[in-house]
């Protein structure tokens, strides 16, 4: 269970403060994307792409148009359709979500710039149900590892909101999810830290800049050539990365405070577009530069 605190609360009595409308819940999740995180591995680093997305004939079981509440990505590895219900999640909600997932190819065409180039034309998908509670039978179904007929995993989150007399608001989430099938579980050890693919690249590039003060952007780009990542390149200037974010509306680089790399001629940003298809090229180059990188204990590419 994760607890997200808007205001610190100590020794105060909490009372239920449920969302009154689905749109209120939707707005909250858009403003607090990380509430949608399912784990601390792949299904984290959530980014909302769009909301209230119309989908013609999206509700196939009713033969009528549908509307996707939230379209998101997880760690640039999975695209997600998020279906919200104000109250209890049930089989009808699951059926509705499956109808939307069946139309995913149309979403890829419409939002292709939001997906990692390495994942196109067939990105990995996941369906997410979000409600205030969940039917026991559905909870057990998802905990056992549920997939659609097309092999798309489905998860659920139950969202509870509370308010204290001093105005403190707390939100708790419980997740119902087990991923079946092939999953790249590899994490890496670098300088005493266990890191996923994107964070490893960020750490290595940052460390190189620290060990070579006075490095310019051109020198950094030469050290980590664009071809290691693919079409987007390993690094961009902060201005370029922010321009991409402003133009597309989706982050392609690490831009949070503390993530930018200070160079002699200005800050640079590292790409967050890393997956099975391009991480090995980067690992080879990092080891050529003398970086000691090893797979973390217990991580592997396997069938769970």
N, C-alpha and C positions, 0 to 999 in steps of 0.2 A: 504494500500500500504506500502510495506517495502522498504527502501532505504539502499543499501549496499555500503559503501564508501571505496574505496581502498586508496584514499588520500583525506584529508580534503580540501574542496573547499569553498571559501567564495567570493561572489560577482564576480564570473567569468562566462563567457558565455559558455554554453554547446552546443555541436552539436551531432547529431545522430552518433553513432558508432556501427552499427549492426554487429552481427557475420556473417562472410562470408561463413562459412561451419558448417554443423551440428556437425562435430567432434570438432570444436572449442567451440561450445556451450556445448557439452558433457564434454569436458575437464574442462571448467569453472565450471560446476555444480559438477563435481567430486571433484574439489579443494575447492568448496564453498558449501558444502552439505546443509547448513541451508537455502540457497536460495529456496530450495524445501519445506520448512515449509509451511503448509496450515493454521495453527492456533497456539494458544498458549496453547493448551490443549493436545489432543491425537496426532495430526499430526504435531509433532515437534520432536526435537532430532533425526534428520534424519541421517541415516548411509547408505552409498552406499556399497552394497555387491559385485557387479560385473558390468561390462559394456561390450557392444558388445557381448551379449550372444547368440550364435546360437541356433535356435529352429526349429527342423525338422517339416515341414508342419505347421509352426506357423501361416502362413497367409492362414487360411482355406478358406476365401472368394476367394482366387486366386489359391488355391491348390498348393502352393509352400512353400519352406522353408522361415523362417523369421529370424530376428535378433532383440533381445531386446536391446534397447539403454542403459537403466540403470535399474538394479534391486536393490531395497533399502528396508529399514525397517523404520517404524515410532514408536519411543518410545517403541520398542520391542513388540508392540501390533498389528501392521499391516505390512504386506509385500506389496510392491508396485512395479508395472511395470510402468516405465516411458518411454513414447514415445515422441521423439523430432521431431519437424518440424521447418525448418529454417524460414519459412514464416507463413502464416495464417493457423490456425487450422480450420478444416472443418469436415464434416460428414465422409469423406473417412478416415481421421486420427482416428476418433472414431471407425470406423469399424475395422481398422487394430489393434487398441489397444484391442478391444474385442476378436479378434482372438488369441492374445497372452494370454489374461487372461483365455481363455478356456483351455489352455495347462498348467495351473498353477500347477497341480499335479506333472507333470514331473519336475518342478523347485523345488518343495518341496523335491522330492527324491534326486535331484542333490545337493541341498544346505541345507540339513536338519540341519546341524550344525550351520547355520546362524540364525535359528529361535529359539524363546524361547521354551524350552522344555515343558512349560505349554501349549503352543498353538498347539503342534503337536498332531495328524497328519494332522489337518485341521486348519492352521492359517487363520486369517482374512486377506482379500486382499483389495487393492484399486488400481485403474488405474489412472495414471496422464498423461495428455497431456501438453506439453510445446511448445510454439511457440512465434512468435513475435507479433501476433494479433490473433483474433478469430472471426469467423463468428457470427453475431448477433443472429441468430437462435440457434446456438450451445451454445452460452453464456447463453441465456435464459433457454435452456434445462438443463444445468448443475446447474445454480443458483436455479432452481426449485427442484433439487434433483434427479439426474439421476442414475439409477442402470442398470446393465446388466441383462439378463434373469436369471442369477444365483444369482442375488441379490448383486453383487459387486458394490460399489459406484465408481463413476468416477468424477474426478476433472480436472481443467485446470489451468495453470499458463501462463500468457503472460509476456515475458521478454523483457525489453527495456534497451539498453546500451547507455551511453552518455560519451563524452570525452570533457574536457576543454583544452584551449590553454596551460595551465601549466602542462598538462599531467594527471590531475585528471580524474579518471574513476568512473562513478556511474552506478549502475544497479537498476532498479525498477521492481517490480513484482506486478501484479494484479491477485487475485485468483477468480475462478468461481467454487463454491462448496457449497453444502448443504447435510449434512448426514441425511439419512432417516433410519428408523428401530431402532433396539435395540442398545443402546450405553451406556456404563458405564460412566456416567458423574461425578461420585463421586470424589470430592477433599476433602482435610482434613485441619483442622486448628490445627497448632501446634506452640506454643510459638509466637503467633501473626502473623504467616505466613500461607498463603494458598498454599498447595502443592499437586502435583499429587502423585501417588503411589510410584514411584521410589525415587523421591526427599524427600518424607516423611521418607522412610526407611533410606536414607542417613542422614537426619537431626537427627533422633532419635538415631542412632548408634553413630553419631558424638557427640551428646550431652551427651550420656552415658560416652564416653571416656573422655570428658572434666570434668565431675563430678567425675570421678574416675581416677585421675592421677596415673601413675604407672601401669596401666592395661597392661597385656601381651596379645599377640594374642590368646594364648590358653584360657585365661580367657574370652576374648571377644567372642570367638567362643562358649564357654560353656554358656555364657549369652544369645547369640542369636544362638541357635542350627541350624545345617544344615537343619534339617527337616522343619523349618519354611518356607524356600524358596523352597526346593525341591532338585533335584540332584546336583545343583550347589553350594548350601550353601549361607548364608547371607553375609559372608565376606571371603576374601582370603588375603594372604599376597600380597604386591605390586608386588613382584617378580612372584608369581603364576599368578596374574591377567595379568601381562605383557606377561608372557609366553603363556597364553591362547590367548591373542590378537595376538601375533606373529605367533602362530601356526594356528589359525583359520582365522586371518585377520579381525575379527569382535570383537568389544568391548562387553564384558560380565560384565564389572564393570565400576564404575566411576573412571576415571584415570586422569582427567584434573587437572591442578594446583588448589590447594585449596580444592579438593575433597577427597584426601587421608587422612587417619586418623593416626595421629602420636601416636604410642604406645611405651611402654618401650623397646621392642625388635625389633622395626622397623615399617615402615608404613604398613597400611592395606587398602584394597580397598573393597567397598561395591558393592554387586551385583545390576545390573540395570534390572534384569529379574523379573518383578513384574506385575501381572495382577489380574483379578477377582478370579482366581483359588487359589492364595496363599496369597493375601494381608490380608485376615481375620486372618490367623494364626499369622502373624506378629503383627497385631493390638492387638490381645489378649495378646501376650507376652509383648508388649510395655506397655499396661495398667497394667499388673501385676507388672511391674517395676515402676509404678507410673506416667507414662506419660499421660498428659491430651490431648487427641486427639478427635476431634469432626468433623463430616461432615461439610464442608463449606456450608454456606447458599446458596440455589439455586442449589446445586448439588444433583444428585440422579441417580438411574438406571431407565431409563424410555424409552418409545417409543416416539420419536419426530415426 
